[in-house]
Amino acid sequence: MKKVIFMGTPTYADAILAKLIDAEDIEVVAVYTQPDKPVGRKKILTPPVVKVRALEYDIPVYQPVKLREESVVSELLEIECDYIVVAAYGQILPKPILDHAPCINLHASILPQYRGASPIQQTLLNGDKQTGVTAMLMEEGLDTGDILKIKIIDVDKDEMLEGLFDKLTYLAAELTLDVLENFTNLTPQKQDDTKASYCKKITKADGLISFESDAQDIFNKYRAFTPWPGVYLENGLKIKKMKYSQKSYSGVAGKIVAIEKEFIVVTCKQGSLEIFNVQPQSKKEMSVIAYINGKRLQIADTFL
């Protein structure tokens, strides 16, 4: 029976934890996750999904504000384990914990590509045709540890964040069990740092778009940033549903060049977009046809 300390916080981590709990030859002896946080307008204190699952199975849960605190480290080192599995935990592991047992991280990219906080979004932003999950041995650097195994999948050209997230979550859960079951037979491989790239934490400001950009770049932002932070124009209008237009239109960027039954076509610096649904500031989502009718916009008008 392999004893595992699990560290993770969001849904991605929860799926991996569920797989570990269900495995016959694995015992999850402790779960570390982020502290409960206030959620929604009423700021209701809400536990991470990982905590909820762990408590369902009577697994001890630890929620340190700072994992690096000496008392927290000492407490963890007293927990006997064979492996520490980490998936989107949200805190850096100090060296004493890294030395306690092999620390295996499941990162949602093909490392050394997209080290950092938002690899799935970066995959979509760059329009990549493939992505994957890397199981690696953790060290003190950011996603720089030796690679144990990589699973790769194709990315559809219209793939949205939530769909890709679900696929990679399933892949990560399967890969975790694979690595733990075959750990002694795996040969860790050094990452090629010369090929490394990084991705940052997403902010609300990243959702700003302009039709002065290429249509494909805007569409990739829409794929990567839906549902959060969403994509929006400078006047605050959110574009809730769009497609990359396969038809060729020319004209000044930001102009309406076609009005169909369910969508309009707007030109960009290069290419054009089919826009179906929008959401004005402080209002509910609506069809773009209703929006342009209310604004009395027609073909050749600027879409704002």
C-alpha positions in Angstrom: 0.0 0.0 0.0 1.5 3.3 -1.1 0.9 6.2 1.3 0.4 9.6 -0.4 0.1 13.1 0.9 -2.0 15.1 -1.6 -1.7 18.8 -2.2 -4.2 20.6 -4.4 -7.1 23.1 -4.5 -9.3 23.5 -7.6 -11.4 21.1 -9.6 -8.4 19.9 -11.6 -6.8 18.7 -8.3 -10.1 17.2 -7.1 -10.4 14.8 -10.0 -6.9 13.6 -9.3 -7.6 13.2 -5.6 -10.8 11.2 -6.4 -8.7 8.8 -8.6 -6.2 8.3 -5.8 -8.9 7.6 -3.2 -10.5 5.0 -5.5 -7.2 3.2 -6.2 -6.9 -0.1 -4.2 -3.2 0.1 -3.6 -3.0 3.8 -2.5 -3.9 5.3 0.8 -4.2 9.1 1.0 -3.0 9.9 4.5 -3.4 13.7 4.4 -4.6 16.4 2.1 -3.2 19.9 2.0 -5.2 22.7 0.4 -5.7 26.4 0.5 -7.8 28.1 3.3 -11.5 28.5 2.9 -12.4 31.7 1.0 -15.4 34.1 0.9 -17.4 33.5 -2.3 -20.1 35.5 -4.0 -21.8 38.8 -3.2 -22.6 37.6 0.3 -19.0 36.5 0.9 -20.0 33.1 2.2 -16.9 31.3 3.5 -16.5 28.3 1.1 -14.1 25.4 1.4 -12.1 24.2 -1.6 -13.6 21.2 -3.4 -10.6 19.1 -2.5 -11.3 19.7 1.2 -14.9 18.6 0.8 -13.9 15.4 -0.9 -11.2 14.6 1.7 -13.6 15.1 4.6 -16.1 12.8 2.9 -13.5 10.0 3.3 -12.3 11.0 6.7 -8.9 12.1 5.4 -7.1 14.6 7.6 -7.1 18.1 6.0 -4.5 20.8 6.5 -5.0 24.4 5.3 -2.0 26.5 6.2 -1.9 30.1 5.1 1.8 29.7 4.6 3.3 26.3 3.9 6.8 27.6 4.6 6.1 28.3 8.3 8.4 26.2 10.5 5.5 24.8 12.6 3.6 23.8 9.4 6.7 22.1 7.9 7.4 20.2 11.1 3.8 19.0 11.3 4.0 17.7 7.7 7.3 15.9 8.3 5.7 13.9 11.0 3.3 12.4 8.5 4.7 9.1 7.1 4.3 8.8 3.3 5.9 7.3 0.2 4.9 10.1 -2.2 3.6 13.6 -2.2 1.4 14.4 -5.2 0.9 18.1 -6.1 -1.7 19.5 -8.5 -2.5 23.2 -8.7 -1.9 23.6 -5.0 -1.1 27.3 -5.1 1.9 27.4 -2.8 5.6 26.7 -3.2 7.0 23.7 -1.4 10.0 24.4 0.8 13.1 22.1 0.6 12.4 20.1 3.8 9.1 19.0 2.3 10.7 18.3 -1.1 13.2 16.1 0.7 10.5 14.3 2.8 9.4 12.0 -0.1 9.4 12.1 -3.9 7.2 15.1 -4.8 5.3 14.5 -8.1 3.6 17.5 -9.8 1.0 17.2 -12.5 1.4 20.3 -14.8 -1.1 20.9 -17.6 1.4 21.5 -20.5 4.2 19.7 -22.4 7.1 20.9 -20.3 9.3 22.9 -20.6 6.7 24.8 -22.5 4.3 27.0 -20.5 5.8 26.8 -17.0 3.7 28.9 -14.6 0.2 29.7 -13.6 -2.0 29.5 -16.8 -0.7 26.8 -19.2 -4.2 25.8 -20.5 -5.1 29.3 -21.4 -1.7 29.9 -23.0 -2.2 26.8 -25.2 -5.4 28.3 -26.5 -4.0 31.8 -26.8 -1.2 30.5 -29.0 -3.5 28.4 -31.1 -1.5 25.2 -30.4 -2.6 22.0 -32.1 -1.4 19.8 -29.2 -1.0 20.0 -25.5 -0.8 17.5 -22.6 0.0 16.8 -19.0 3.5 16.4 -17.6 4.3 14.4 -14.5 7.5 15.7 -13.0 9.7 15.5 -9.9 9.4 18.8 -8.0 12.4 20.9 -7.1 12.7 24.5 -5.8 12.4 26.1 -9.2 9.1 26.9 -10.9 8.1 23.8 -12.9 11.7 23.0 -13.6 11.9 19.5 -12.2 12.9 16.3 -14.0 10.2 14.8 -16.3 8.8 11.4 -15.4 6.2 11.0 -18.1 4.1 13.1 -20.5 0.7 12.4 -22.0 -0.2 14.4 -25.2 -3.6 15.1 -26.8 -4.8 17.1 -29.8 -6.5 20.4 -29.5 -9.4 21.2 -31.8 -9.3 24.5 -33.6 -12.6 25.6 -31.9 -11.7 24.1 -28.5 -12.9 26.2 -25.5 -11.2 26.5 -22.2 -13.7 24.5 -20.2 -13.7 21.6 -22.7 -9.9 21.5 -22.8 -9.7 21.8 -19.0 -12.0 18.7 -18.6 -9.9 16.7 -21.1 -6.6 17.6 -19.3 -8.1 16.9 -15.9 -9.1 13.4 -16.9 -5.6 12.9 -18.5 -3.9 14.1 -15.3 -5.8 11.8 -13.1 -4.9 8.8 -15.3 -1.3 9.8 -15.5 -1.0 10.2 -11.7 -2.0 6.5 -11.2 0.3 5.4 -14.0 3.3 7.2 -12.5 2.7 6.0 -9.0 2.2 2.4 -10.1 5.4 2.4 -12.3 7.5 5.0 -10.4 10.5 2.6 -9.8 10.7 1.8 -13.6 10.7 5.4 -14.7 13.9 7.3 -15.6 13.6 11.0 -14.9 14.7 13.2 -17.8 16.2 16.7 -17.4 14.2 19.6 -18.9 15.8 21.5 -21.7 15.8 25.0 -20.2 16.7 26.6 -23.5 13.2 25.6 -24.8 11.4 26.9 -21.7 8.5 29.4 -21.9 6.4 30.9 -19.2 2.8 32.0 -18.6 1.5 34.4 -16.1 -1.5 34.5 -13.8 -4.6 35.7 -15.7 -6.2 39.0 -14.7 -9.4 40.7 -15.7 -7.5 43.2 -17.8 -6.3 40.4 -20.1 -9.8 40.1 -21.5 -9.7 43.5 -23.3 -9.9 43.1 -27.1 -9.8 45.4 -30.1 -10.9 44.8 -33.7 -7.6 46.4 -34.7 -6.1 43.0 -33.9 -6.2 39.9 -36.1 -9.4 37.9 -36.0 -7.7 34.7 -35.1 -5.9 36.3 -32.1 -9.2 37.7 -30.8 -10.9 34.3 -31.3 -8.1 32.6 -29.4 -8.5 35.1 -26.6 -12.2 34.2 -26.5 -11.4 30.5 -26.4 -8.9 31.0 -23.6 -10.8 33.5 -21.4 -14.3 32.2 -21.5 -15.9 32.1 -19.0 -13.4 34.2 -17.0 -12.4 37.0 -17.4 -14.3 36.9 -20.7 -13.5 39.2 -23.6 -14.8 42.7 -23.8 -14.4 45.9 -25.9 -13.0 49.2 -24.6 -16.6 50.5 -23.9 -17.2 47.5 -21.6 -19.4 45.5 -24.0 -18.7 41.8 -23.4 -18.7 39.4 -26.4 -20.3 36.3 -25.0 -20.4 34.1 -28.1 -18.4 34.4 -31.3 -16.9 32.3 -34.1 -14.0 32.8 -36.5 -15.4 33.6 -39.9 -14.3 31.4 -42.7 -15.5 33.9 -45.3 -13.2 36.6 -46.6 -14.3 40.2 -45.9 -12.3 43.4 -46.3 -12.7 46.9 -45.0 -11.9 49.1 -42.0 -11.5 47.1 -38.7 -14.5 47.2 -36.5 -17.2 47.7 -39.2 -20.3 45.6 -39.5 -20.1 43.9 -43.0 -22.9 41.4 -42.8 -26.1 40.9 -40.7 -27.5 37.4 -40.7 -30.5 35.9 -38.8 -28.5 35.0 -35.6 -25.2 36.8 -36.0 -23.3 39.8 -37.5 -19.9 39.8 -39.1 -17.4 42.4 -38.0 -14.1 43.0 -39.7 -10.7 43.0 -37.9 -7.2 44.1 -38.8 -7.0 40.8 -40.6 -10.0 38.4 -41.0 -13.4 38.8 -39.5 -15.6 37.4 -36.7 -19.1 36.2 -36.4 -20.7 37.6 -33.3 -23.8 36.0 -31.8 -24.3 37.1 -28.2 -23.2 40.2 -26.3 -23.7 41.6 -22.8 -23.7 45.4 -22.2 -22.4 46.7 -18.9 -24.8 46.1 -16.0 -27.3 44.2 -18.3 -28.1 40.6 -19.1 -26.6 38.7 -22.0 -28.6 39.2 -25.2 -28.5 38.3 -28.9 -26.4 40.6 -31.0 -29.3 41.2 -33.3 -31.3 42.6 -30.5 -28.3 44.7 -29.5 -27.7 46.3 -32.9 -31.5 46.9 -33.4 -31.5 48.8 -30.1 -28.5 50.8 -31.2 -29.9 51.2 -34.7 -26.7 49.8 -36.2 -26.6 48.7 -39.8 -24.1 47.4 -42.3 -21.1 49.7 -42.7 -21.6 51.1 -39.1 -18.9 50.7 -36.5 -19.7 48.0 -34.0 -19.6 49.5 -30.5 
